[in-house]
Amino acid sequence: MKSKILLVNPPAGAKELYGDIFRGVAPSLPPLGIAYIAAVLIDRGFDVVMQDYALRNISIEKAVNDILEHNP
């Protein structure tokens, strides 16, 4: 049985994550770090799901419920 792994970009705005450095640019940047990790894990046979809660503008409560539903 493959291990289930859930990689998460947390639900936070650019200001909370980066301060004023990136202003309007940061929300459009993809979470490349977790994408690279996912690629390696998938290549090694793991069952990987990525969730970008920041992009989807989901509340922390909804993100937690979604994570619990995935049961990683």
PDB file with SEQRES, HELIX, SHEET and CRYST1 records, atoms N, CA, C and O in Angstrom:
SEQRES   1 A   72  MET LYS SER LYS ILE LEU LEU VAL ASN PRO PRO ALA GLY          
SEQRES   2 A   72  ALA LYS GLU LEU TYR GLY ASP ILE PHE ARG GLY VAL ALA          
SEQRES   3 A   72  PRO SER LEU PRO PRO LEU GLY ILE ALA TYR ILE ALA ALA          
SEQRES   4 A   72  VAL LEU ILE ASP ARG GLY PHE ASP VAL VAL MET GLN ASP          
SEQRES   5 A   72  TYR ALA LEU ARG ASN ILE SER ILE GLU LYS ALA VAL ASN          
SEQRES   6 A   72  ASP ILE LEU GLU HIS ASN PRO                                  
HELIX    1 AA1 ALA A   14  TYR A   18  1                                   5    
HELIX    2 AA2 ALA A   26  SER A   28  5                                   3    
HELIX    3 AA3 LEU A   32  ASP A   43  1                                  12    
HELIX    4 AA4 TYR A   53  ARG A   56  1                                   4    
HELIX    5 AA5 ILE A   60  HIS A   70  1                                  11    
SHEET    1 AA1 2 LYS A   4  ASN A   9  0                                        
SHEET    2 AA1 2 ASP A  47  ASP A  52  1                                        
CRYST1    1.000    1.000    1.000  90.00  90.00  90.00 P 1           1          
ATOM      1  N   MET A   1       0.834  -1.184   0.000  1.00  0.00           N  
ATOM      2  CA  MET A   1       0.000   0.000   0.000  1.00  0.00           C  
ATOM      3  C   MET A   1       0.883   1.254   0.000  1.00  0.00           C  
ATOM      4  O   MET A   1       1.822   1.365   0.789  1.00  0.00           O  
ATOM      5  N   LYS A   2       0.575   2.172  -0.874  1.00  0.00           N  
ATOM      6  CA  LYS A   2       1.334   3.410  -0.968  1.00  0.00           C  
ATOM      7  C   LYS A   2       0.998   4.331   0.198  1.00  0.00           C  
ATOM      8  O   LYS A   2      -0.138   4.371   0.670  1.00  0.00           O  
ATOM      9  N   SER A   3       1.995   5.060   0.649  1.00  0.00           N  
ATOM     10  CA  SER A   3       1.749   6.078   1.672  1.00  0.00           C  
ATOM     11  C   SER A   3       1.030   7.259   1.042  1.00  0.00           C  
ATOM     12  O   SER A   3       1.381   7.699  -0.052  1.00  0.00           O  
ATOM     13  N   LYS A   4       0.020   7.770   1.740  1.00  0.00           N  
ATOM     14  CA  LYS A   4      -0.712   8.945   1.267  1.00  0.00           C  
ATOM     15  C   LYS A   4      -0.064  10.192   1.857  1.00  0.00           C  
ATOM     16  O   LYS A   4       0.100  10.309   3.072  1.00  0.00           O  
ATOM     17  N   ILE A   5       0.297  11.110   0.987  1.00  0.00           N  
ATOM     18  CA  ILE A   5       0.955  12.338   1.416  1.00  0.00           C  
ATOM     19  C   ILE A   5       0.172  13.525   0.893  1.00  0.00           C  
ATOM     20  O   ILE A   5      -0.210  13.567  -0.277  1.00  0.00           O  
ATOM     21  N   LEU A   6      -0.063  14.480   1.760  1.00  0.00           N  
ATOM     22  CA  LEU A   6      -0.745  15.717   1.390  1.00  0.00           C  
ATOM     23  C   LEU A   6       0.220  16.872   1.611  1.00  0.00           C  
ATOM     24  O   LEU A   6       0.663  17.111   2.734  1.00  0.00           O  
ATOM     25  N   LEU A   7       0.543  17.584   0.545  1.00  0.00           N  
ATOM     26  CA  LEU A   7       1.405  18.761   0.624  1.00  0.00           C  
ATOM     27  C   LEU A   7       0.524  20.001   0.544  1.00  0.00           C  
ATOM     28  O   LEU A   7      -0.338  20.102  -0.329  1.00  0.00           O  
ATOM     29  N   VAL A   8       0.744  20.943   1.458  1.00  0.00           N  
ATOM     30  CA  VAL A   8      -0.170  22.065   1.615  1.00  0.00           C  
ATOM     31  C   VAL A   8       0.552  23.404   1.515  1.00  0.00           C  
ATOM     32  O   VAL A   8       1.597  23.612   2.130  1.00  0.00           O  
ATOM     33  N   ASN A   9      -0.029  24.305   0.726  1.00  0.00           N  
ATOM     34  CA  ASN A   9       0.338  25.723   0.763  1.00  0.00           C  
ATOM     35  C   ASN A   9      -0.739  26.365   1.636  1.00  0.00           C  
ATOM     36  O   ASN A   9      -1.905  26.393   1.242  1.00  0.00           O  
ATOM     37  N   PRO A  10      -0.378  26.879   2.806  1.00  0.00           N  
ATOM     38  CA  PRO A  10      -1.388  27.296   3.788  1.00  0.00           C  
ATOM     39  C   PRO A  10      -2.248  28.465   3.341  1.00  0.00           C  
ATOM     40  O   PRO A  10      -1.851  29.256   2.485  1.00  0.00           O  
ATOM     41  N   PRO A  11      -3.435  28.562   3.933  1.00  0.00           N  
ATOM     42  CA  PRO A  11      -4.355  29.656   3.576  1.00  0.00           C  
ATOM     43  C   PRO A  11      -3.952  30.948   4.258  1.00  0.00           C  
ATOM     44  O   PRO A  11      -4.400  31.240   5.367  1.00  0.00           O  
ATOM     45  N   ALA A  12      -3.117  31.712   3.602  1.00  0.00           N  
ATOM     46  CA  ALA A  12      -2.698  33.009   4.133  1.00  0.00           C  
ATOM     47  C   ALA A  12      -2.490  33.950   2.963  1.00  0.00           C  
ATOM     48  O   ALA A  12      -2.138  33.526   1.863  1.00  0.00           O  
ATOM     49  N   GLY A  13      -2.705  35.204   3.207  1.00  0.00           N  
ATOM     50  CA  GLY A  13      -2.479  36.191   2.167  1.00  0.00           C  
ATOM     51  C   GLY A  13      -1.004  36.494   1.994  1.00  0.00           C  
ATOM     52  O   GLY A  13      -0.183  36.127   2.834  1.00  0.00           O  
ATOM     53  N   ALA A  14      -0.674  37.157   0.916  1.00  0.00           N  
ATOM     54  CA  ALA A  14       0.714  37.496   0.616  1.00  0.00           C  
ATOM     55  C   ALA A  14       1.329  38.345   1.716  1.00  0.00           C  
ATOM     56  O   ALA A  14       2.500  38.168   2.052  1.00  0.00           O  
ATOM     57  N   LYS A  15       0.556  39.266   2.280  1.00  0.00           N  
ATOM     58  CA  LYS A  15       1.109  40.132   3.313  1.00  0.00           C  
ATOM     59  C   LYS A  15       1.511  39.316   4.541  1.00  0.00           C  
ATOM     60  O   LYS A  15       2.568  39.554   5.125  1.00  0.00           O  
ATOM     61  N   GLU A  16       0.662  38.343   4.941  1.00  0.00           N  
ATOM     62  CA  GLU A  16       0.996  37.502   6.083  1.00  0.00           C  
ATOM     63  C   GLU A  16       2.226  36.646   5.800  1.00  0.00           C  
ATOM     64  O   GLU A  16       3.042  36.412   6.691  1.00  0.00           O  
ATOM     65  N   LEU A  17       2.359  36.179   4.558  1.00  0.00           N  
ATOM     66  CA  LEU A  17       3.475  35.314   4.210  1.00  0.00           C  
ATOM     67  C   LEU A  17       4.772  36.074   3.957  1.00  0.00           C  
ATOM     68  O   LEU A  17       5.839  35.655   4.406  1.00  0.00           O  
ATOM     69  N   TYR A  18       4.678  37.196   3.233  1.00  0.00           N  
ATOM     70  CA  TYR A  18       5.883  37.848   2.739  1.00  0.00           C  
ATOM     71  C   TYR A  18       6.051  39.297   3.191  1.00  0.00           C  
ATOM     72  O   TYR A  18       7.087  39.903   2.918  1.00  0.00           O  
ATOM     73  N   GLY A  19       5.075  39.857   3.863  1.00  0.00           N  
ATOM     74  CA  GLY A  19       5.146  41.276   4.201  1.00  0.00           C  
ATOM     75  C   GLY A  19       4.831  42.104   2.972  1.00  0.00           C  
ATOM     76  O   GLY A  19       4.113  41.646   2.083  1.00  0.00           O  
ATOM     77  N   ASP A  20       5.349  43.299   2.912  1.00  0.00           N  
ATOM     78  CA  ASP A  20       5.061  44.194   1.792  1.00  0.00           C  
ATOM     79  C   ASP A  20       6.050  44.053   0.638  1.00  0.00           C  
ATOM     80  O   ASP A  20       5.990  44.817  -0.325  1.00  0.00           O  
ATOM     81  N   ILE A  21       6.951  43.091   0.729  1.00  0.00           N  
ATOM     82  CA  ILE A  21       8.001  42.978  -0.288  1.00  0.00           C  
ATOM     83  C   ILE A  21       7.429  42.741  -1.684  1.00  0.00           C  
ATOM     84  O   ILE A  21       7.815  43.416  -2.638  1.00  0.00           O  
ATOM     85  N   PHE A  22       6.503  41.776  -1.804  1.00  0.00           N  
ATOM     86  CA  PHE A  22       5.998  41.407  -3.116  1.00  0.00           C  
ATOM     87  C   PHE A  22       4.689  42.088  -3.493  1.00  0.00           C  
ATOM     88  O   PHE A  22       4.291  42.062  -4.658  1.00  0.00           O  
ATOM     89  N   ARG A  23       4.039  42.677  -2.552  1.00  0.00           N  
ATOM     90  CA  ARG A  23       2.729  43.337  -2.739  1.00  0.00           C  
ATOM     91  C   ARG A  23       1.801  42.484  -3.587  1.00  0.00           C  
ATOM     92  O   ARG A  23       1.411  41.408  -3.134  1.00  0.00           O  
ATOM     93  N   GLY A  24       1.429  42.894  -4.773  1.00  0.00           N  
ATOM     94  CA  GLY A  24       0.448  42.181  -5.590  1.00  0.00           C  
ATOM     95  C   GLY A  24       0.998  41.013  -6.370  1.00  0.00           C  
ATOM     96  O   GLY A  24       0.228  40.304  -7.019  1.00  0.00           O  
ATOM     97  N   VAL A  25       2.296  40.779  -6.336  1.00  0.00           N  
ATOM     98  CA  VAL A  25       2.892  39.725  -7.146  1.00  0.00           C  
ATOM     99  C   VAL A  25       2.819  38.368  -6.467  1.00  0.00           C  
ATOM    100  O   VAL A  25       2.585  37.363  -7.137  1.00  0.00           O  
ATOM    101  N   ALA A  26       3.010  38.313  -5.177  1.00  0.00           N  
ATOM    102  CA  ALA A  26       3.134  37.044  -4.456  1.00  0.00           C  
ATOM    103  C   ALA A  26       1.964  36.082  -4.661  1.00  0.00           C  
ATOM    104  O   ALA A  26       2.206  34.885  -4.817  1.00  0.00           O  
ATOM    105  N   PRO A  27       0.708  36.540  -4.671  1.00  0.00           N  
ATOM    106  CA  PRO A  27      -0.375  35.556  -4.826  1.00  0.00           C  
ATOM    107  C   PRO A  27      -0.338  34.807  -6.151  1.00  0.00           C  
ATOM    108  O   PRO A  27      -0.901  33.718  -6.258  1.00  0.00           O  
ATOM    109  N   SER A  28       0.322  35.378  -7.173  1.00  0.00           N  
ATOM    110  CA  SER A  28       0.361  34.714  -8.465  1.00  0.00           C  
ATOM    111  C   SER A  28       1.521  33.731  -8.588  1.00  0.00           C  
ATOM    112  O   SER A  28       1.619  33.021  -9.588  1.00  0.00           O  
ATOM    113  N   LEU A  29       2.399  33.678  -7.591  1.00  0.00           N  
ATOM    114  CA  LEU A  29       3.522  32.751  -7.649  1.00  0.00           C  
ATOM    115  C   LEU A  29       3.062  31.350  -7.234  1.00  0.00           C  
ATOM    116  O   LEU A  29       2.454  31.192  -6.175  1.00  0.00           O  
ATOM    117  N   PRO A  30       3.341  30.342  -8.049  1.00  0.00           N  
ATOM    118  CA  PRO A  30       2.950  28.983  -7.664  1.00  0.00           C  
ATOM    119  C   PRO A  30       3.857  28.474  -6.545  1.00  0.00           C  
ATOM    120  O   PRO A  30       4.995  28.924  -6.416  1.00  0.00           O  
ATOM    121  N   PRO A  31       3.360  27.540  -5.741  1.00  0.00           N  
ATOM    122  CA  PRO A  31       4.177  26.984  -4.659  1.00  0.00           C  
ATOM    123  C   PRO A  31       5.179  25.963  -5.209  1.00  0.00           C  
ATOM    124  O   PRO A  31       4.988  24.754  -5.077  1.00  0.00           O  
ATOM    125  N   LEU A  32       6.248  26.472  -5.827  1.00  0.00           N  
ATOM    126  CA  LEU A  32       7.202  25.597  -6.512  1.00  0.00           C  
ATOM    127  C   LEU A  32       7.898  24.634  -5.562  1.00  0.00           C  
ATOM    128  O   LEU A  32       8.211  23.509  -5.950  1.00  0.00           O  
ATOM    129  N   GLY A  33       8.142  25.052  -4.335  1.00  0.00           N  
ATOM    130  CA  GLY A  33       8.824  24.166  -3.379  1.00  0.00           C  
ATOM    131  C   GLY A  33       8.071  22.869  -3.171  1.00  0.00           C  
ATOM    132  O   GLY A  33       8.654  21.788  -3.253  1.00  0.00           O  
ATOM    133  N   ILE A  34       6.760  22.972  -2.897  1.00  0.00           N  
ATOM    134  CA  ILE A  34       6.004  21.738  -2.682  1.00  0.00           C  
ATOM    135  C   ILE A  34       5.779  20.992  -3.991  1.00  0.00           C  
ATOM    136  O   ILE A  34       5.588  19.776  -3.981  1.00  0.00           O  
ATOM    137  N   ALA A  35       5.799  21.693  -5.105  1.00  0.00           N  
ATOM    138  CA  ALA A  35       5.676  21.015  -6.401  1.00  0.00           C  
ATOM    139  C   ALA A  35       6.916  20.159  -6.684  1.00  0.00           C  
ATOM    140  O   ALA A  35       6.798  19.049  -7.204  1.00  0.00           O  
ATOM    141  N   TYR A  36       8.089  20.668  -6.347  1.00  0.00           N  
ATOM    142  CA  TYR A  36       9.321  19.893  -6.520  1.00  0.00           C  
ATOM    143  C   TYR A  36       9.307  18.666  -5.603  1.00  0.00           C  
ATOM    144  O   TYR A  36       9.671  17.566  -6.020  1.00  0.00           O  
ATOM    145  N   ILE A  37       8.884  18.865  -4.357  1.00  0.00           N  
ATOM    146  CA  ILE A  37       8.804  17.744  -3.417  1.00  0.00           C  
ATOM    147  C   ILE A  37       7.816  16.706  -3.926  1.00  0.00           C  
ATOM    148  O   ILE A  37       8.086  15.506  -3.875  1.00  0.00           O  
ATOM    149  N   ALA A  38       6.667  17.171  -4.417  1.00  0.00           N  
ATOM    150  CA  ALA A  38       5.654  16.249  -4.939  1.00  0.00           C  
ATOM    151  C   ALA A  38       6.205  15.432  -6.105  1.00  0.00           C  
ATOM    152  O   ALA A  38       5.963  14.228  -6.188  1.00  0.00           O  
ATOM    153  N   ALA A  39       6.937  16.075  -6.997  1.00  0.00           N  
ATOM    154  CA  ALA A  39       7.487  15.371  -8.166  1.00  0.00           C  
ATOM    155  C   ALA A  39       8.414  14.229  -7.745  1.00  0.00           C  
ATOM    156  O   ALA A  39       8.356  13.136  -8.308  1.00  0.00           O  
ATOM    157  N   VAL A  40       9.255  14.486  -6.769  1.00  0.00           N  
ATOM    158  CA  VAL A  40      10.184  13.448  -6.295  1.00  0.00           C  
ATOM    159  C   VAL A  40       9.411  12.312  -5.624  1.00  0.00           C  
ATOM    160  O   VAL A  40       9.695  11.138  -5.861  1.00  0.00           O  
ATOM    161  N   LEU A  41       8.433  12.666  -4.786  1.00  0.00           N  
ATOM    162  CA  LEU A  41       7.655  11.637  -4.090  1.00  0.00           C  
ATOM    163  C   LEU A  41       6.842  10.781  -5.064  1.00  0.00           C  
ATOM    164  O   LEU A  41       6.772   9.561  -4.913  1.00  0.00           O  
ATOM    165  N   ILE A  42       6.235  11.415  -6.053  1.00  0.00           N  
ATOM    166  CA  ILE A  42       5.471  10.678  -7.067  1.00  0.00           C  
ATOM    167  C   ILE A  42       6.389   9.735  -7.834  1.00  0.00           C  
ATOM    168  O   ILE A  42       6.032   8.591  -8.113  1.00  0.00           O  
ATOM    169  N   ASP A  43       7.581  10.233  -8.172  1.00  0.00           N  
ATOM    170  CA  ASP A  43       8.564   9.422  -8.891  1.00  0.00           C  
ATOM    171  C   ASP A  43       8.970   8.194  -8.077  1.00  0.00           C  
ATOM    172  O   ASP A  43       9.331   7.159  -8.637  1.00  0.00           O  
ATOM    173  N   ARG A  44       8.908   8.319  -6.759  1.00  0.00           N  
ATOM    174  CA  ARG A  44       9.281   7.205  -5.873  1.00  0.00           C  
ATOM    175  C   ARG A  44       8.088   6.344  -5.470  1.00  0.00           C  
ATOM    176  O   ARG A  44       8.216   5.455  -4.627  1.00  0.00           O  
ATOM    177  N   GLY A  45       6.929   6.606  -6.070  1.00  0.00           N  
ATOM    178  CA  GLY A  45       5.787   5.727  -5.884  1.00  0.00           C  
ATOM    179  C   GLY A  45       4.799   6.115  -4.803  1.00  0.00           C  
ATOM    180  O   GLY A  45       3.916   5.323  -4.471  1.00  0.00           O  
ATOM    181  N   PHE A  46       4.919   7.304  -4.246  1.00  0.00           N  
ATOM    182  CA  PHE A  46       3.984   7.739  -3.214  1.00  0.00           C  
ATOM    183  C   PHE A  46       2.709   8.298  -3.843  1.00  0.00           C  
ATOM    184  O   PHE A  46       2.724   8.800  -4.967  1.00  0.00           O  
ATOM    185  N   ASP A  47       1.617   8.204  -3.106  1.00  0.00           N  
ATOM    186  CA  ASP A  47       0.329   8.779  -3.497  1.00  0.00           C  
ATOM    187  C   ASP A  47       0.302  10.211  -2.950  1.00  0.00           C  
ATOM    188  O   ASP A  47       0.126  10.414  -1.749  1.00  0.00           O  
ATOM    189  N   VAL A  48       0.477  11.206  -3.834  1.00  0.00           N  
ATOM    190  CA  VAL A  48       0.649  12.595  -3.408  1.00  0.00           C  
ATOM    191  C   VAL A  48      -0.502  13.472  -3.905  1.00  0.00           C  
ATOM    192  O   VAL A  48      -0.929  13.381  -5.056  1.00  0.00           O  
ATOM    193  N   VAL A  49      -0.989  14.321  -3.001  1.00  0.00           N  
ATOM    194  CA  VAL A  49      -1.977  15.343  -3.342  1.00  0.00           C  
ATOM    195  C   VAL A  49      -1.411  16.682  -2.885  1.00  0.00           C  
ATOM    196  O   VAL A  49      -0.880  16.801  -1.781  1.00  0.00           O  
ATOM    197  N   MET A  50      -1.529  17.681  -3.743  1.00  0.00           N  
ATOM    198  CA  MET A  50      -1.122  19.047  -3.383  1.00  0.00           C  
ATOM    199  C   MET A  50      -2.365  19.915  -3.275  1.00  0.00           C  
ATOM    200  O   MET A  50      -3.257  19.839  -4.120  1.00  0.00           O  
ATOM    201  N   GLN A  51      -2.425  20.738  -2.238  1.00  0.00           N  
ATOM    202  CA  GLN A  51      -3.523  21.676  -2.073  1.00  0.00           C  
ATOM    203  C   GLN A  51      -2.939  23.068  -1.885  1.00  0.00           C  
ATOM    204  O   GLN A  51      -2.125  23.290  -0.989  1.00  0.00           O  
ATOM    205  N   ASP A  52      -3.350  23.998  -2.724  1.00  0.00           N  
ATOM    206  CA  ASP A  52      -2.921  25.393  -2.620  1.00  0.00           C  
ATOM    207  C   ASP A  52      -4.086  26.192  -2.049  1.00  0.00           C  
ATOM    208  O   ASP A  52      -4.876  26.772  -2.793  1.00  0.00           O  
ATOM    209  N   TYR A  53      -4.185  26.218  -0.727  1.00  0.00           N  
ATOM    210  CA  TYR A  53      -5.294  26.903  -0.070  1.00  0.00           C  
ATOM    211  C   TYR A  53      -5.175  28.423  -0.202  1.00  0.00           C  
ATOM    212  O   TYR A  53      -6.189  29.120  -0.167  1.00  0.00           O  
ATOM    213  N   ALA A  54      -3.980  28.937  -0.350  1.00  0.00           N  
ATOM    214  CA  ALA A  54      -3.811  30.384  -0.525  1.00  0.00           C  
ATOM    215  C   ALA A  54      -4.418  30.827  -1.856  1.00  0.00           C  
ATOM    216  O   ALA A  54      -5.103  31.848  -1.919  1.00  0.00           O  
ATOM    217  N   LEU A  55      -4.169  30.071  -2.903  1.00  0.00           N  
ATOM    218  CA  LEU A  55      -4.704  30.401  -4.216  1.00  0.00           C  
ATOM    219  C   LEU A  55      -6.223  30.301  -4.237  1.00  0.00           C  
ATOM    220  O   LEU A  55      -6.901  31.117  -4.861  1.00  0.00           O  
ATOM    221  N   ARG A  56      -6.749  29.290  -3.548  1.00  0.00           N  
ATOM    222  CA  ARG A  56      -8.191  29.060  -3.544  1.00  0.00           C  
ATOM    223  C   ARG A  56      -8.917  29.974  -2.563  1.00  0.00           C  
ATOM    224  O   ARG A  56     -10.147  29.979  -2.510  1.00  0.00           O  
ATOM    225  N   ASN A  57      -8.154  30.749  -1.783  1.00  0.00           N  
ATOM    226  CA  ASN A  57      -8.733  31.711  -0.837  1.00  0.00           C  
ATOM    227  C   ASN A  57      -9.711  31.027   0.129  1.00  0.00           C  
ATOM    228  O   ASN A  57     -10.847  31.467   0.305  1.00  0.00           O  
ATOM    229  N   ILE A  58      -9.240  29.953   0.740  1.00  0.00           N  
ATOM    230  CA  ILE A  58     -10.043  29.156   1.663  1.00  0.00           C  
ATOM    231  C   ILE A  58      -9.685  29.535   3.091  1.00  0.00           C  
ATOM    232  O   ILE A  58      -8.527  29.828   3.389  1.00  0.00           O  
ATOM    233  N   SER A  59     -10.673  29.530   3.968  1.00  0.00           N  
ATOM    234  CA  SER A  59     -10.429  29.840   5.379  1.00  0.00           C  
ATOM    235  C   SER A  59      -9.630  28.721   6.039  1.00  0.00           C  
ATOM    236  O   SER A  59      -9.567  27.603   5.528  1.00  0.00           O  
ATOM    237  N   ILE A  60      -9.029  29.032   7.168  1.00  0.00           N  
ATOM    238  CA  ILE A  60      -8.258  28.031   7.897  1.00  0.00           C  
ATOM    239  C   ILE A  60      -9.159  26.873   8.315  1.00  0.00           C  
ATOM    240  O   ILE A  60      -8.757  25.713   8.238  1.00  0.00           O  
ATOM    241  N   GLU A  61     -10.369  27.183   8.753  1.00  0.00           N  
ATOM    242  CA  GLU A  61     -11.289  26.129   9.190  1.00  0.00           C  
ATOM    243  C   GLU A  61     -11.621  25.163   8.051  1.00  0.00           C  
ATOM    244  O   GLU A  61     -11.624  23.948   8.247  1.00  0.00           O  
ATOM    245  N   LYS A  62     -11.898  25.702   6.866  1.00  0.00           N  
ATOM    246  CA  LYS A  62     -12.199  24.846   5.713  1.00  0.00           C  
ATOM    247  C   LYS A  62     -10.974  24.046   5.287  1.00  0.00           C  
ATOM    248  O   LYS A  62     -11.089  22.890   4.882  1.00  0.00           O  
ATOM    249  N   ALA A  63      -9.802  24.669   5.381  1.00  0.00           N  
ATOM    250  CA  ALA A  63      -8.568  23.961   5.029  1.00  0.00           C  
ATOM    251  C   ALA A  63      -8.340  22.790   5.971  1.00  0.00           C  
ATOM    252  O   ALA A  63      -7.976  21.702   5.527  1.00  0.00           O  
ATOM    253  N   VAL A  64      -8.551  23.000   7.272  1.00  0.00           N  
ATOM    254  CA  VAL A  64      -8.377  21.919   8.248  1.00  0.00           C  
ATOM    255  C   VAL A  64      -9.357  20.786   7.957  1.00  0.00           C  
ATOM    256  O   VAL A  64      -8.975  19.616   7.993  1.00  0.00           O  
ATOM    257  N   ASN A  65     -10.598  21.113   7.673  1.00  0.00           N  
ATOM    258  CA  ASN A  65     -11.588  20.075   7.350  1.00  0.00           C  
ATOM    259  C   ASN A  65     -11.191  19.305   6.100  1.00  0.00           C  
ATOM    260  O   ASN A  65     -11.339  18.084   6.047  1.00  0.00           O  
ATOM    261  N   ASP A  66     -10.686  20.014   5.092  1.00  0.00           N  
ATOM    262  CA  ASP A  66     -10.259  19.372   3.855  1.00  0.00           C  
ATOM    263  C   ASP A  66      -9.074  18.433   4.123  1.00  0.00           C  
ATOM    264  O   ASP A  66      -9.022  17.325   3.589  1.00  0.00           O  
ATOM    265  N   ILE A  67      -8.135  18.880   4.943  1.00  0.00           N  
ATOM    266  CA  ILE A  67      -6.979  18.051   5.281  1.00  0.00           C  
ATOM    267  C   ILE A  67      -7.440  16.787   6.006  1.00  0.00           C  
ATOM    268  O   ILE A  67      -6.957  15.692   5.715  1.00  0.00           O  
ATOM    269  N   LEU A  68      -8.370  16.935   6.945  1.00  0.00           N  
ATOM    270  CA  LEU A  68      -8.872  15.757   7.670  1.00  0.00           C  
ATOM    271  C   LEU A  68      -9.601  14.805   6.742  1.00  0.00           C  
ATOM    272  O   LEU A  68      -9.528  13.590   6.928  1.00  0.00           O  
ATOM    273  N   GLU A  69     -10.307  15.331   5.740  1.00  0.00           N  
ATOM    274  CA  GLU A  69     -10.991  14.476   4.771  1.00  0.00           C  
ATOM    275  C   GLU A  69     -10.003  13.657   3.929  1.00  0.00           C  
ATOM    276  O   GLU A  69     -10.278  12.509   3.581  1.00  0.00           O  
ATOM    277  N   HIS A  70      -8.848  14.262   3.605  1.00  0.00           N  
ATOM    278  CA  HIS A  70      -7.845  13.545   2.813  1.00  0.00           C  
ATOM    279  C   HIS A  70      -7.217  12.411   3.619  1.00  0.00           C  
ATOM    280  O   HIS A  70      -6.761  11.424   3.041  1.00  0.00           O  
ATOM    281  N   ASN A  71      -7.190  12.538   4.936  1.00  0.00           N  
ATOM    282  CA  ASN A  71      -6.631  11.521   5.820  1.00  0.00           C  
ATOM    283  C   ASN A  71      -5.243  11.070   5.364  1.00  0.00           C  
ATOM    284  O   ASN A  71      -5.022   9.884   5.119  1.00  0.00           O  
ATOM    285  N   PRO A  72      -4.306  12.021   5.249  1.00  0.00           N  
ATOM    286  CA  PRO A  72      -2.967  11.651   4.763  1.00  0.00           C  
ATOM    287  C   PRO A  72      -2.185  10.818   5.780  1.00  0.00           C  
ATOM    288  O   PRO A  72      -1.046  10.432   5.517  1.00  0.00           O  
TER     289      PRO A  72                                                      
END                                                                             
